[in-house]
Amino acid sequence: MSIEEILDDMDELLDKASSVPFAAHKSVIDGERFRELINDARLNVPQEIKHAKMVEFDRDRIIKEAEARAEKLIHQAEERAKAIVEEEAIVKEAKKRALEAVTKAKQESDAIRAATDEYVKGRFQEVENYFSQGLKDVQSRKAKFNQLTQKKTDKKPKK
């Protein structure tokens, strides 16, 4: 069950709560069920964090693959340049092509790294927004609950 589903269940539990007689703004909820939902939410938070870590792991893997590919291209370019050392013009051309290959590989690696970083930043921002909204919802519901329970204690006759 996702955090969103758990919060929806909490909301539904509050919506279905019965009103307290002579206090329409107060409701009676199933506390045990509400506590179960809170515990479910706590258990599901690590799943969202695991997902973010997987995204980060994928980013690192993609960067390493891009770097390995760049190294391979550099190595291939160097080997090719060594094989063509017979004439000066051929050597110059080989060096030029090797440099272009290295530059191209570096540009590809940089582009992949930048795209991966942007993707990971976006995912982290989504996760942060998700949890921020969830936290705001929980805090709001907690405040409402506290208000309801405070009003109940305020209305009890003092002995």
Steps between C-alpha positions, in 0.01 A plus 500: 500500500644838404517804726239669281258209545557499875429873520185447290388229747562739790298767325220251433506388864453862608225555241308196624539589867179551690425837657491549875152597618464872567848560350470476123858615449630200697513142379568156639750293302634149534827581678641151451443516123646851485811383688533205256495745211765717664719191554448398136612847394812471714580162348453628144725804531815282478369361170496849351853558627612167352353610169698825512818305580434272202471805278830627639661157446376498139646848449839384630488189282420706189783740578745211546386344173544832322847543648595143403373564150700822484813317621443230242463759226814676621690172506376412152600843373847467654550152354391619161737795517795271592426271207524786247839653593668427162450835330480845648175596325336176607622552857362855505166379369488219755574740786230732372244219485604364839454842652160532336402154627617588851319832487186336370518227765553760772207705369279189494612408851435856622160505332402165652624611842309830477181327387533241776564767762193694385290184509616412851445860618148485357425170672635628831289815460193286431570285805562812711176661378312177561623468855458871570137483390450182699655661806280809458194276474596304811578820693169653396308192603693482824415865575133435427509193717668694781239774470223243521650328801572836668142613453381174655714553807399869520128408506532239776356632826765575762466304821 
